[in-house]
């Protein structure tokens, strides 16, 4: 089931972990690779993704952060 543009969740694929649609590449791998200082082009080459797929992973991660409530620890 596509849950966001270019992002798919299916219990039969990677245990239901969000992946790039049509692949087994986890959204977390894409975002983590970019956070680890790989360029978009390097990520695209390493995982055989399009620019739109990489941007879809970032947009999905952004939406998750927006929905996250943070609570101070020990305050």
Residue pairs with C-beta under 8 A, 6 or more apart in sequence:
1 8
1 9
1 10
2 8
2 21
3 9
3 18
3 60
4 56
4 59
4 60
4 63
5 56
5 59
6 20
6 21
6 52
6 53
6 55
6 56
6 57
6 60
7 18
7 19
7 20
7 21
7 27
7 56
7 57
7 60
8 18
8 19
8 20
8 21
8 22
9 16
9 17
9 18
9 19
10 16
13 19
13 24
14 24
14 26
17 26
17 27
17 28
18 26
18 27
18 28
18 60
19 25
19 26
19 27
20 27
20 30
20 47
20 49
20 53
20 56
20 57
21 53
21 56
23 47
23 48
23 49
23 53
25 47
25 49
27 57
27 60
27 61
29 47
30 43
30 47
30 49
30 53
30 54
30 57
30 58
31 57
31 58
31 61
33 42
33 43
33 46
33 47
34 40
34 43
34 54
34 58
38 46
40 51
40 54
43 49
43 54
44 50
44 51
44 54
